[in-house]
Amino acid sequence: MSLSFAIIGGGWYGCHIATSFRSLGFGVTIFEQHQRLLHASSGNNQFRLHMGFHYPRHYGTRMQSRDGFSRFVERYPALSSPIAQNLYAVPKGDSLIDFLTYKLIMTSSGIEFTEMASVPDVLANIEGCLQAPERVLLLDKARRYFTERLGPFLITGHRVESIEERGDGVYVDGRRFDFVIDASWGHFTKPPIDLFYEPTMLLYYEANTPFPAVTLVDGPLCSIYPTEDPLLYTLSSVPHTPLGRFNTATEARAVLDNVDSALVATKVERMEEHISRYVPGFKDVFRFVGPQLAMKTKPLGSFDDRSCYVYKNGRVFSVMSGKIDTIFFSVERILSMIEAMGGEEPMRNVPSGLRAEILGVNSTLTSA
Ligand SMILES: Cc1cc2nc3c(=O)[nH]c(=O)nc-3n(C[C@H](O)[C@H](O)[C@H](O)COP(=O)(O)OP(=O)(O)OC[C@H]3O[C@@H](n4cnc5c(N)ncnc54)[C@H](O)[C@@H]3O)c2cc1C
């Protein structure tokens, strides 16, 4: 009989885990509190399929992103598209690292890029610049792709209230499963690490002409990134996008619920001022369209760890998402933890047969 899994959360992680487990022949039921998939942070972000360029301060994140990028393009070829010009630029003076160090970190991590011979004219106050083959995630297609594949196993509009482990399994709102995977990004059970909830505001802009993606690294800087909609971009700023840090998701949600037009106007002014320092023609090309509100769940720490982690408590797995490119790691960790549960105990007292095997082979070789 195949194992049954309840998955809490229909974001990128829940959807990827559910389709992967279906391919392996497991029984899957996915619970999503909203009426559609990819409704929360998975549908409200900068839509960047990372390769690792964002994370010069965290080796593990770079490795997960570098490998996750190739695997994502192979597994979901229709769910991202290339970007004509995608620049990672290190500003003079304002960056936490210099351009040579940044470039060396990316080279030594095996991340593919082209160094720009000169800084493009659209940029100012820049020490050096790379062109990166990253891609943009296609949200609308992804939503349709997962809805089609998961339709019969999907329960939308259902907010999971309780999970309870009993002798014969684990019960989700009274329904029995072999295992539960909490892919709610820390909104149902809290992963056992120090973390905080960060409400965020990105800004959508329309360009009057195609413009390169520009990401200033590393530190309290900003970026412009395209969306799947031609000429629609997001503007993000490390100091201005976050709307606070909170110990609970409820407190963070209250901040999002109270965003008003005055706050949006302030953010527009500050973020435009910020990006204009490095893209002086920003206001000539871009027109503000509206805000995008979302929430991040982040581990405490200043070196920017955005890797994916999986924790296990009995029959309940809790996934602490990294970025979207790191979804593959979650499936592998869950499968290997399940494998270890079955294998460890029965094998503990079985003596090794290695010595007998070696002696047996040697005796036939030496007796000739
Ligand atoms: C401003 C911003 C910019 C970002 N930019 C990028 C980027 O460019 N590239 C990138 O890779 N990542 C980016 N990220 C991070 C990325 O969005 C997340 O890593 C990813 O979406 C997390 O996916 P998830 O499935 O774990 O969580 P979510 O997408 O948040 O999904 C969790 C789901 O669980 C559901 N849920 C919660 N509780 C319950 C319950 N009790 N019962 C039922 N359902 C429940 C929620 O409704 C939600 O749909 C960004 C995030 C933000 C906020």
The ligand as a Gaussian input file, in Angstrom:
#p B3LYP/6-31G(d) Opt

LIG

0 1
 C        9.114000      40.559000      -1.426000
 C        9.614000      39.174000      -1.739000
 C       10.483000      38.981000      -2.815000
 C       10.978000      37.714000      -3.092000
 N       11.696000      37.525000      -4.233000
 C       12.037000      36.261000      -4.608000
 C       12.645000      36.022000      -5.872000
 O       12.813000      36.939000      -6.680000
 N       13.010000      34.744000      -6.155000
 C       12.814000      33.705000      -5.284000
 O       13.197000      32.568000      -5.576000
 N       12.200000      33.908000      -4.097000
 C       11.797000      35.151000      -3.759000
 N       11.145000      35.363000      -2.568000
 C       10.940000      34.208000      -1.673000
 C        9.857000      33.288000      -2.207000
 O        8.688000      34.022000      -2.456000
 C        9.619000      32.193000      -1.165000
 O       10.841000      31.538000      -0.892000
 C        8.643000      31.143000      -1.653000
 O        7.543000      31.709000      -2.298000
 C        8.200000      30.311000      -0.473000
 O        7.312000      29.336000      -0.955000
 P        6.460000      28.475000       0.054000
 O        5.696000      27.508000      -0.766000
 O        7.362000      27.923000       1.100000
 O        5.565000      29.534000       0.838000
 P        4.231000      30.309000       0.374000
 O        4.244000      30.710000      -1.042000
 O        4.054000      31.400000       1.374000
 O        3.114000      29.212000       0.537000
 C        2.651000      28.787000       1.782000
 C        1.176000      28.499000       1.597000
 O        0.672000      27.932000       2.787000
 C       -0.657000      28.361000       2.940000
 N       -1.034000      28.152000       4.339000
 C       -0.471000      28.714000       5.450000
 N       -1.075000      28.245000       6.570000
 C       -2.025000      27.363000       6.156000
 C       -2.970000      26.538000       6.847000
 N       -3.068000      26.527000       8.178000
 N       -3.793000      25.748000       6.117000
 C       -3.726000      25.740000       4.747000
 N       -2.866000      26.504000       4.053000
 C       -2.001000      27.300000       4.743000
 C       -0.593000      29.822000       2.510000
 O       -1.864000      30.310000       2.158000
 C        0.366000      29.758000       1.338000
 O       -0.288000      29.632000       0.100000
 C       10.624000      36.617000      -2.259000
 C        9.726000      36.799000      -1.201000
 C        9.205000      38.052000      -0.956000
 C        8.206000      38.217000       0.141000

